[in-house]
């Protein structure tokens, strides 16, 4: 699996948070999952909870613009601790392993520039959920930053799943797209101080969803900047991270 060096204290934070939510007899099992879409190979990560006979459902996690890293692995294991099968997917393929700002921008920009390929990879990963360890028919897709934008792309593409969750997502609906094919509720978690995707931009998106008759909700956190859920980042905000994670659990309980 392609991962960056862990953010400060990330591995410890992940282990601690997962342990708090996991019965003593349980074991969180994580494994690399390799799959293909078209002619390309992709490498994701699956986390499951060995204490469960049946998982509560499947949660797909879409990575940020830097690719699948230890951050998504951590979130997958936290979800497994809560009783879900978590599948951190790979949007870029094993042929693209960006390092540094310019390569992150190029890799994510390539997806934004080719929406058909972007959608094929997102929908292909949803199809792949049937082949992962502990995979279920009940699926929610979630993502952070670029991953949040990807979740919204999958929603507009008509992904037939049970819900979509976007954390501090990239916003803006392409001129040739709309929300008419959205098949499930969309949940947003966003900060008022986000310099990348403003509250004004979020208001436009919410107005579009209202006009399209799409079920949606948004939790807004005062003073939270763009990456308020990313452990160790300069934007990390504990209160907003905890509140959005609690909100996610409520959404999962309602939809799965």
C-alpha positions in Angstrom: 0.0 0.0 0.0 1.2 3.5 -0.8 1.4 5.6 2.3 3.2 8.8 3.3 5.1 9.2 6.5 2.5 9.4 9.3 1.4 12.8 10.5 2.7 13.6 14.0 1.2 11.1 16.5 -1.2 9.8 13.9 -0.5 6.1 14.5 -0.8 6.6 18.2 -4.0 8.6 17.8 -5.5 6.0 15.6 -4.6 3.1 17.9 -6.0 5.0 20.9 -9.2 6.0 19.3 -9.9 2.5 17.9 -9.2 0.9 21.3 -11.7 3.2 23.0 -14.4 2.0 20.7 -13.5 -1.7 20.6 -14.4 -4.5 23.1 -11.4 -6.0 24.6 -12.0 -9.4 22.8 -12.2 -7.7 19.4 -9.4 -7.4 16.9 -9.3 -4.8 14.1 -7.9 -6.6 11.1 -6.5 -4.5 8.2 -5.3 -5.7 4.9 -4.3 -4.3 1.5 -6.9 -5.0 -1.2 -5.8 -4.9 -4.8 -8.4 -4.6 -7.6 -8.7 -3.6 -11.2 -10.8 -1.1 -13.1 -10.4 -1.3 -16.8 -6.7 -1.8 -17.6 -5.4 -0.3 -14.3 -4.6 -1.7 -10.9 -5.7 0.0 -7.7 -4.6 -0.7 -4.2 -7.0 0.0 -1.3 -7.1 -0.9 2.3 -9.9 -2.9 4.1 -10.4 -2.9 7.9 -12.8 -5.2 9.7 -13.8 -6.1 13.3 -13.2 -9.8 14.1 -15.6 -9.7 17.0 -18.6 -9.3 14.7 -20.5 -12.1 13.0 -22.1 -9.5 10.7 -20.8 -5.9 10.2 -23.2 -3.0 10.4 -22.5 -2.0 6.8 -19.7 -1.0 4.5 -18.2 2.5 4.5 -16.0 3.5 1.5 -13.4 6.2 2.3 -12.1 8.4 -0.6 -8.6 9.8 0.0 -7.5 13.4 -0.1 -5.5 14.8 -3.1 -2.3 13.2 -1.7 -3.5 9.7 -2.3 -4.3 6.9 0.1 -2.1 7.5 3.2 -1.9 6.5 6.8 -4.7 9.0 7.5 -7.3 7.0 5.6 -6.0 3.8 7.1 -6.5 5.3 10.5 -10.1 6.4 9.8 -10.8 2.9 8.3 -9.7 1.3 11.5 -11.7 3.7 13.6 -14.8 2.7 11.6 -14.0 -1.0 12.0 -13.9 -0.4 15.7 -17.4 0.9 15.5 -18.6 -2.3 13.7 -18.4 -1.4 10.1 -16.4 -2.8 7.2 -14.2 0.1 6.0 -12.8 0.2 2.5 -10.3 3.0 1.8 -10.3 3.2 -2.0 -7.6 4.3 -4.4 -8.7 6.8 -7.0 -5.3 7.3 -8.7 -4.2 3.7 -9.4 -0.8 2.1 -8.5 0.8 4.0 -11.4 0.3 7.4 -9.7 2.0 8.0 -6.3 2.2 11.8 -5.9 4.7 13.3 -3.6 4.7 17.0 -2.9 2.3 19.9 -3.6 2.8 20.1 -7.4 2.2 16.4 -7.8 -0.8 16.4 -5.6 -2.3 19.2 -7.6 -1.5 17.4 -10.9 -3.0 14.1 -9.8 -6.2 15.6 -8.4 -6.4 18.0 -11.3 -6.3 15.1 -13.8 -9.5 13.7 -12.1 -11.3 17.1 -12.2 -10.3 17.5 -15.9 -11.6 14.0 -16.9 -14.9 13.6 -15.1 -15.8 10.4 -17.0 -12.6 8.7 -15.7 -13.2 10.1 -12.3 -16.7 8.6 -12.2 -15.6 5.3 -13.6 -13.1 4.9 -10.8 -15.5 5.9 -8.1 -18.3 3.7 -9.3 -15.8 0.9 -10.0 -14.7 1.0 -6.4 -18.3 0.8 -5.2 -18.8 -2.3 -7.4 -15.5 -3.7 -5.9 -17.1 -3.5 -2.4 -18.8 -6.8 -3.2 -15.4 -8.5 -3.3 -13.8 -7.2 -0.1 -13.6 -9.1 3.1 -16.7 -8.3 5.1 -18.3 -6.4 2.3 -22.1 -5.8 2.5 -24.8 -4.5 0.2 -25.4 -1.5 2.4 -22.9 1.1 1.5 -22.0 4.7 2.4 -19.3 6.7 0.7 -17.3 9.4 2.7 -14.3 11.5 2.0 -12.2 14.4 3.1 -11.2 17.5 1.0 -10.6 16.2 -2.5 -12.2 13.0 -1.2 -15.3 15.0 -0.3 -15.4 16.4 -3.8 -15.2 12.9 -5.1 -18.1 11.8 -2.9 -20.2 14.6 -4.4 -19.1 13.5 -7.9 -20.3 10.0 -7.2 -23.6 11.3 -5.9 -24.2 13.3 -9.1 -23.2 10.2 -11.1 -26.1 8.4 -9.6 -24.2 6.0 -7.4 -26.7 3.5 -6.1 -25.7 3.5 -2.4 -27.3 4.5 0.9 -25.6 7.8 1.6 -22.8 10.3 1.0 -20.7 12.2 3.5 -18.5 15.1 2.6 -16.0 16.5 5.2 -14.6 19.9 4.3 -15.2 19.0 0.6 -14.1 20.8 -2.5 -17.2 22.4 -3.9 -18.6 23.7 -7.2 -20.9 21.9 -9.6 -19.5 21.6 -13.1 -21.6 23.4 -15.7 -22.6 20.2 -17.5 -23.7 18.4 -14.3 -26.7 18.5 -11.9 -28.1 16.7 -9.0 -31.0 15.0 -10.7 -29.6 11.4 -10.4 -28.7 11.5 -6.7 -30.1 8.4 -5.1 -29.5 8.9 -1.3 -29.0 11.7 1.3 -25.9 13.8 1.4 -24.4 15.0 4.7 -21.9 17.8 4.9 -19.4 18.8 7.6 -17.8 22.2 7.0 -16.0 25.1 8.7 -16.9 28.8 8.5 -13.3 29.8 8.2 -12.5 27.4 5.3 -10.4 29.5 2.8 -10.5 26.8 0.1 -14.3 26.0 -0.1 -16.1 29.0 1.5 -19.4 28.9 3.4 -20.8 31.0 0.5 -19.8 28.1 -1.9 -21.5 25.6 0.4 -24.6 27.7 0.5 -24.8 27.6 -3.3 -24.4 23.8 -3.3 -27.1 23.4 -0.6 -29.4 25.7 -2.6 -28.9 23.4 -5.7 -29.7 20.4 -3.6 -32.9 22.0 -2.3 -34.0 22.9 -5.8 -33.3 19.4 -7.0 -35.3 17.9 -4.1 -32.2 16.0 -2.8 -32.3 15.1 0.9 -29.3 16.8 2.6 -28.0 18.2 5.8 -25.0 20.3 6.9 -23.2 20.7 10.2 -21.3 24.0 10.3 -18.4 24.6 12.7 -17.6 28.2 13.6 -13.9 29.1 13.2 -13.0 25.7 11.6 -10.6 26.0 8.7 -10.3 23.6 5.7 -8.6 20.5 7.2 -10.2 20.6 10.6 -10.3 16.8 10.9 -6.7 16.1 9.9 -4.7 15.1 13.0 -1.5 17.1 13.4 -2.3 19.7 10.7 -2.3 23.4 11.4 -6.0 23.5 10.7 -6.9 20.6 13.1 -9.7 21.6 15.5 -10.5 19.0 18.2 -14.0 20.1 18.9 -15.1 20.2 15.2 -13.4 16.8 14.6 -15.1 15.2 17.5 -18.5 16.7 16.7 -18.3 15.7 13.0 -17.2 12.2 13.9 -20.2 11.9 16.3 -22.4 13.2 13.5 -21.1 10.7 11.1 -22.0 7.9 13.5 -25.5 9.2 13.8 -25.8 9.3 10.0 -24.4 5.8 9.6 -26.9 4.5 12.2 -29.7 6.1 10.3 -28.7 5.0 6.8 -27.2 1.6 7.2 
